[in-house]
Amino acid sequence: MRKQDLLRLYDQEMRVEMTYPHVRREETEHIVRHVSLSDEPGTVLFSRLSEANAEELIAREIEYFSSLQQSFEWKLFDYDQPANLLERLQAHGFTAGEEEALLVMDVEQAEDMRSRSIPPEIRQITNSAGIDDIMQLEEQVWGSANPELAARLKKDLAEDPEHLLVYAAYSGDQAVSAAWMYLHEGTSFGSLWGGSTLPDFRNKGYYTALVAVRVQAAYERGYPLLMVDASPMSRPILEKKGFEFLAYTYPCFFEYK
């Protein structure tokens, strides 16, 4: 599939039509927003702005989420219009996070990943205890706890284990590398998350094995495309495994005070 066709499909399925658990999807003429029904921030997932209306509509979204007393993220893509939308959001008080690369893999063409043997150290996580193991790993790698992520993974795994697949590499009873995948029902896409590995266990093939096990699971369940928002460090590794670069993304946060 050509890059522009992939982008159109991604926009339609993952930005315009997408609804996640625990949110209320709202669509206007110019905006698709997700209002959080939990303690997490809301999201502007898609926008159709122009030079003429951008300032008014940005201010309107700030006013709307503030009326709900809710912080929110504006998920910005480098092809969104107007071309200076990032600068406009920052001028309105948004804080832009680290630039990420939207990468997509055609699972059918990823023969190396689909045929790769998965080592016995890789286990599928199916309960809260396994999530706790992963959170200990994440805290060691990143130096801080993430209770919000832990709660979300436990809740999603309990409520919808068919569409959240979690894996970890173990050394004895310790999780030393971990990653997970959401399969987005009604779309062509699965999304990859995580990928942290303890320093002493890097360069042992666990990262590649965790990519491969998720590619194989997506293929078995009939999802033809995988996507990931990749950091600058992860991007070249994933491109070598068959992912294609589509666009840069910028998480822009507005904090309600």
C-alpha positions in Angstrom: 0.0 0.0 0.0 1.4 3.4 -0.9 2.3 5.9 1.8 -0.6 8.3 1.0 -3.1 5.4 1.0 -1.8 4.3 4.4 -2.1 7.8 5.8 -5.7 8.1 4.6 -6.6 4.7 6.1 -4.8 5.6 9.4 -6.6 9.0 9.6 -10.0 7.4 8.9 -9.7 4.4 11.2 -7.4 5.6 14.0 -8.3 9.3 14.2 -11.7 10.0 12.8 -13.7 6.9 13.7 -11.8 5.5 16.6 -13.4 5.2 20.1 -11.4 4.0 23.1 -12.7 2.5 26.3 -13.6 4.9 29.1 -14.0 8.0 26.8 -16.9 9.8 25.2 -16.2 10.4 21.5 -17.5 13.8 20.2 -17.3 15.1 16.7 -17.9 18.6 15.4 -17.4 20.0 11.9 -13.8 20.6 12.7 -12.8 18.4 15.6 -12.9 14.8 16.8 -12.3 14.8 20.6 -12.4 12.2 23.3 -13.6 13.3 26.7 -12.2 11.2 29.4 -14.6 9.3 31.6 -11.8 8.4 34.0 -9.0 10.3 35.8 -6.9 10.5 32.6 -6.7 13.5 30.3 -9.0 14.0 27.3 -7.7 14.2 23.7 -8.2 16.1 20.5 -7.5 13.2 18.1 -8.2 14.8 14.8 -8.8 18.4 13.5 -9.8 20.1 10.3 -8.5 23.6 10.8 -7.5 26.4 8.4 -5.6 29.7 8.6 -8.9 31.5 9.0 -10.4 29.5 11.9 -7.5 28.0 13.7 -7.2 30.6 16.5 -10.9 30.5 17.3 -11.1 26.8 17.3 -8.0 26.2 19.5 -9.4 28.7 22.0 -12.8 26.9 21.8 -11.3 23.5 22.7 -9.4 25.0 25.7 -12.6 26.6 26.9 -14.6 23.4 26.4 -12.2 21.1 28.3 -11.7 23.8 31.0 -15.5 23.8 31.5 -15.1 20.1 32.2 -12.1 20.7 34.5 -10.1 18.4 32.4 -6.6 18.6 31.0 -6.2 17.3 27.5 -3.7 16.3 24.8 -3.9 17.6 21.2 -2.5 14.8 19.1 -0.8 16.7 16.3 0.6 15.2 13.1 3.1 17.0 10.9 0.6 17.1 7.9 -2.2 18.6 10.0 -3.3 22.1 8.8 -2.5 24.9 9.1 1.2 24.2 8.6 2.1 26.2 11.8 -0.4 24.5 14.0 2.3 23.4 16.5 3.4 27.0 17.0 -0.2 28.2 17.3 -0.9 25.6 20.0 2.2 26.5 21.9 1.2 30.2 21.8 -2.1 29.2 23.5 -0.3 27.5 26.3 0.2 23.9 25.1 3.4 22.1 26.0 4.8 20.0 23.2 6.2 16.6 24.1 9.1 14.8 22.3 8.7 14.4 18.6 7.8 10.8 17.7 7.7 9.0 14.4 4.6 7.2 13.2 5.7 3.9 11.8 3.5 1.3 10.1 4.3 -2.4 9.2 2.4 -4.5 6.6 2.2 -7.7 8.5 1.8 -9.8 5.4 5.2 -8.6 4.1 7.0 -9.1 7.5 8.0 -12.7 6.7 11.1 -12.6 8.9 9.1 -11.5 11.9 6.3 -14.0 11.2 8.6 -16.9 10.9 11.0 -16.1 13.7 11.1 -18.7 16.6 10.0 -17.2 19.9 12.4 -18.1 22.8 11.0 -19.8 25.9 11.9 -16.8 28.0 9.0 -14.9 26.4 5.8 -15.4 28.3 2.3 -13.9 27.7 1.1 -12.0 30.7 -2.5 -12.7 31.6 -3.0 -11.4 35.2 -2.3 -8.5 37.5 0.8 -10.2 39.1 2.5 -10.2 35.7 1.7 -6.5 35.2 3.3 -5.9 38.6 6.4 -7.7 37.4 6.5 -5.4 34.3 6.0 -2.2 36.4 9.0 -3.2 38.6 11.0 -3.5 35.3 9.7 -0.1 34.1 10.6 1.6 37.3 14.1 0.2 37.2 14.6 1.3 33.6 13.0 4.8 33.9 13.7 5.6 37.5 10.1 6.3 38.5 6.9 4.5 39.2 3.9 4.8 36.8 0.8 3.8 38.7 -1.5 5.2 36.1 -0.1 2.9 33.4 -0.3 -0.1 35.8 -3.9 0.6 36.6 -4.8 1.0 32.9 -3.1 -2.2 31.9 -4.7 -4.2 34.7 -8.1 -2.8 33.9 -7.9 -3.3 30.2 -6.4 -6.8 30.5 -9.2 -7.9 32.9 -12.0 -6.3 30.8 -10.8 -7.1 27.3 -8.0 -9.8 27.1 -8.8 -10.5 23.5 -7.6 -7.0 22.4 -4.7 -6.3 24.9 -1.8 -8.8 24.5 1.0 -8.3 27.0 4.4 -10.1 26.9 7.5 -10.2 29.0 10.9 -11.9 28.8 11.9 -13.5 32.1 15.1 -14.4 33.8 14.0 -16.7 36.5 11.1 -14.9 38.2 12.2 -11.5 37.1 10.7 -9.7 34.1 13.7 -8.2 32.2 12.1 -7.0 29.0 8.4 -6.3 28.3 6.0 -4.9 25.6 2.3 -5.0 24.8 -0.1 -4.6 21.9 -3.6 -3.3 21.5 -5.7 -4.8 18.7 -8.2 -2.1 17.7 -11.4 -3.9 16.9 -13.1 -2.7 13.7 -9.9 -1.4 12.3 -6.9 -2.7 10.3 -4.5 -1.8 13.0 -2.8 -3.1 16.1 -0.6 -0.7 18.1 2.7 -1.6 19.8 3.7 -0.2 23.2 6.5 -0.6 25.7 9.8 -2.3 24.7 11.8 -1.6 27.8 14.7 -3.9 28.7 17.0 -3.9 31.8 20.5 -2.8 30.9 22.1 -6.2 31.8 19.8 -8.0 29.5 20.1 -5.9 26.4 21.6 -7.3 23.1 20.2 -10.7 23.9 17.4 -10.6 21.2 14.5 -10.0 23.6 13.4 -6.7 22.0 13.3 -8.4 18.6 11.5 -11.5 20.0 8.9 -9.2 21.6 8.3 -7.5 18.2 8.1 -10.9 16.5 5.6 -12.4 19.0 3.3 -9.4 18.5 3.6 -9.6 14.7 2.7 -13.2 14.8 -0.3 -12.6 17.1 -1.6 -9.8 14.9 -1.3 -12.0 11.8 -3.1 -14.9 13.5 -6.0 -12.6 14.5 -6.3 -11.0 11.1 -4.9 -7.6 11.7 -2.9 -6.6 8.5 -1.2 -3.5 9.9 0.8 -2.6 13.0 1.6 0.9 14.1 3.9 2.5 16.7 4.8 6.0 17.8 8.6 5.5 17.9 11.2 7.5 19.8 14.3 8.6 17.9 16.1 5.7 19.6 13.6 3.1 18.6 12.9 4.3 15.0 16.0 2.9 13.2 15.6 -0.4 15.1 12.0 -0.8 14.0 12.6 0.3 10.4 15.2 -2.5 10.1 12.5 -4.9 11.1 10.1 -3.8 8.4 8.3 -0.7 9.7 7.8 2.2 7.3 7.9 5.9 8.4 4.7 7.8 7.7 4.8 11.1 9.7 6.0 12.9 12.7 3.7 13.3 15.7 3.7 15.7 18.6 1.8 15.2 21.8 0.7 18.7 22.9 -0.6 19.0 26.4 -2.8 21.6 27.9 -3.0 21.4 31.7 -6.2 22.5 33.4 -5.4 24.4 36.6 
